Amino acid sequence: MANITRYDPLSEITRLDPFRNLDDMFRGFLVRPVLRGLEPQIKIDVAEDNKAYTVRAEIPGVKKDDIKVSVEGNQVSISAEVKEEKEEKKGKTVIRSERYYGKVYRSFGLGQEVDQKATKAKYVDGVLELTLPKKPGRAGKQIAVS
């Protein structure tokens, strides 16, 4: 039986490109560290029931005193500061360091306003858990599509 291969109409153009191999050689080498700062550093899960939203945010390596959460209406903002720990080693040179020092920030909107007085926050093992009760009587309105 014959092998089936997908036809790529642009393969002929890229085959004739003399710099294609250079691009392949440096792909990920110079670009990845620059783009690393653009991806969100606080990863979140948001769950909802009839009474409240539950947010779980991964913020490893941060002390709970360095985490700040603010809620305004339906907007939730989480920020944390990772502080540098000074480490001096005599006779050793650091070859590579991938740890991050600085501030991380994440903001997102929810479908309904949050009761700020009843919110709760708990930080255990690098995971921040927020319980954000919904304000009563502020439910969204369903609109029929015609």
Sequence and secondary structure as in RCSB ss.txt:
>XXXX:A:sequence
MANITRYDPLSEITRLDPFRNLDDMFRGFLVRPVLRGLEPQIKIDVAEDNKAYTVRAEIPGVKKDDIKVSVEGNQ
VSISAEVKEEKEEKKGKTVIRSERYYGKVYRSFGLGQEVDQKATKAKYVDGVLELTLPKKPGRAGKQIAVS
>XXXX:A:secstr
        TTHHHHHT TTHHHHHHHTTTTHHHHHHTTS SSEEEEEE SSEEEEEEE TT  GGGEEEEEETTE
EEEEEEE       TT          EEEEEEEE SS B GGG EEEEETTEEEEEEEB TT         
